[in-house]
């Protein structure tokens, strides 16, 4: 029995399944984008919370095309629904027209917000 107990011990610093690069281990939330439309190649900023503080871990989908976030930052004057921001570039191949965008952080996907990809 002593061998079993020694083999099952863990330290207080171990957290199975927790990735410290993710700010919140829940689905991210997008409050808004600025601007709300753009063309392929335009830079867009998303405001919300639950993003990874390592920009490449945030995958933004707009017009059905995915892009890696270019930057992450904390909002200078945070509110309850805007704590963090991401910037990304609308990828080549994004379908034009009204639609939604969302962000995926590891396996967690955010809500969708209205966004138009212009021709």
C-alpha positions as CSV (number, residue, x, y, z in Angstrom):
1,X,0.0,0.0,0.0
2,X,2.8,2.4,0.7
3,X,4.2,1.9,-2.8
4,X,0.8,2.7,-4.3
5,X,0.5,6.0,-2.3
6,X,4.0,7.1,-3.3
7,X,3.3,6.4,-6.9
8,X,0.1,8.4,-7.0
9,X,1.5,11.6,-5.4
10,X,1.5,14.9,-7.2
11,X,2.8,18.3,-6.5
12,X,0.5,21.3,-6.0
13,X,2.0,23.0,-9.1
14,X,0.9,20.2,-11.4
15,X,-2.3,20.8,-13.3
16,X,-3.3,18.2,-15.7
17,X,-4.8,19.5,-18.9
18,X,-4.1,23.2,-18.1
19,X,-2.2,25.2,-20.7
20,X,-0.8,28.3,-19.1
21,X,-0.7,30.2,-22.4
22,X,-4.5,30.3,-22.4
23,X,-5.9,33.2,-20.3
24,X,-9.1,31.4,-19.4
25,X,-9.7,27.7,-19.9
26,X,-13.2,28.2,-21.4
27,X,-14.6,29.2,-24.7
28,X,-13.3,32.7,-25.8
29,X,-15.8,35.5,-26.2
30,X,-15.8,38.2,-28.9
31,X,-17.6,41.4,-27.9
32,X,-16.9,43.2,-31.2
33,X,-14.6,43.7,-34.1
34,X,-13.2,47.0,-35.4
35,X,-13.9,47.6,-38.2
36,X,-17.0,45.4,-38.9
37,X,-16.0,44.8,-42.5
38,X,-12.9,44.7,-44.6
39,X,-11.1,43.2,-47.7
40,X,-8.6,40.4,-47.9
41,X,-5.3,41.8,-46.5
42,X,-6.9,44.3,-44.1
43,X,-6.0,44.2,-40.4
44,X,-9.0,43.7,-38.0
45,X,-9.0,44.0,-34.2
46,X,-11.2,41.7,-32.0
47,X,-12.1,42.7,-28.5
48,X,-13.3,40.3,-25.9
49,X,-11.7,37.8,-23.4
50,X,-10.5,34.2,-23.1
51,X,-7.9,34.5,-25.9
52,X,-4.5,33.0,-25.6
53,X,-1.8,35.5,-24.7
54,X,0.4,33.8,-27.4
55,X,-1.0,35.2,-30.6
56,X,-0.3,32.2,-32.8
57,X,-2.6,30.0,-30.6
58,X,-5.6,32.1,-31.7
59,X,-7.1,31.0,-35.0
60,X,-9.6,33.5,-36.5
61,X,-12.0,32.4,-39.1
62,X,-13.6,35.1,-41.4
63,X,-15.4,34.3,-44.7
64,X,-14.7,30.6,-44.1
65,X,-11.0,31.1,-44.2
66,X,-8.7,30.8,-41.2
67,X,-5.9,33.1,-40.2
68,X,-3.5,33.0,-37.2
69,X,-3.7,36.1,-35.0
70,X,-0.8,38.5,-35.5
71,X,-0.9,40.1,-32.1
72,X,-2.4,39.9,-28.6
73,X,-2.7,42.6,-26.0
74,X,-4.6,43.6,-22.9
75,X,-7.2,46.4,-23.3
76,X,-6.0,49.7,-21.8
77,X,-9.4,50.4,-20.2
78,X,-11.0,47.0,-19.7
79,X,-14.7,46.4,-19.3
80,X,-16.6,43.3,-18.2
81,X,-16.8,42.2,-21.9
82,X,-13.5,43.6,-23.3
83,X,-10.4,42.6,-21.4
84,X,-8.2,41.5,-24.3
85,X,-7.7,42.2,-28.0
86,X,-6.4,40.3,-31.0
87,X,-5.4,41.6,-34.4
88,X,-5.5,39.5,-37.6
89,X,-5.3,39.9,-41.3
90,X,-8.2,38.9,-43.4
91,X,-6.8,35.9,-45.4
92,X,-6.7,35.5,-49.1
93,X,-9.5,33.2,-50.0
94,X,-12.1,34.6,-47.6
95,X,-15.5,34.4,-49.2
96,X,-16.9,37.9,-49.8
97,X,-20.3,39.0,-48.4
98,X,-22.0,39.2,-45.0
99,X,-21.2,36.5,-42.5
100,X,-19.6,35.9,-39.2
101,X,-16.1,35.6,-37.7
102,X,-15.0,33.6,-34.7
103,X,-11.8,32.7,-32.9
104,X,-10.7,29.2,-31.8
105,X,-8.2,28.8,-29.0
106,X,-7.0,25.2,-28.9
107,X,-10.3,23.3,-29.0
108,X,-12.4,26.1,-27.6
109,X,-14.4,28.2,-30.1
110,X,-15.9,31.6,-29.5
111,X,-19.3,33.0,-30.3
112,X,-19.7,34.4,-33.8
113,X,-20.0,38.1,-34.5
114,X,-21.3,39.7,-37.7
115,X,-18.6,40.6,-40.2
116,X,-18.6,41.4,-43.9
117,X,-15.7,40.5,-46.2
118,X,-15.8,43.1,-49.0
119,X,-14.8,42.3,-52.6
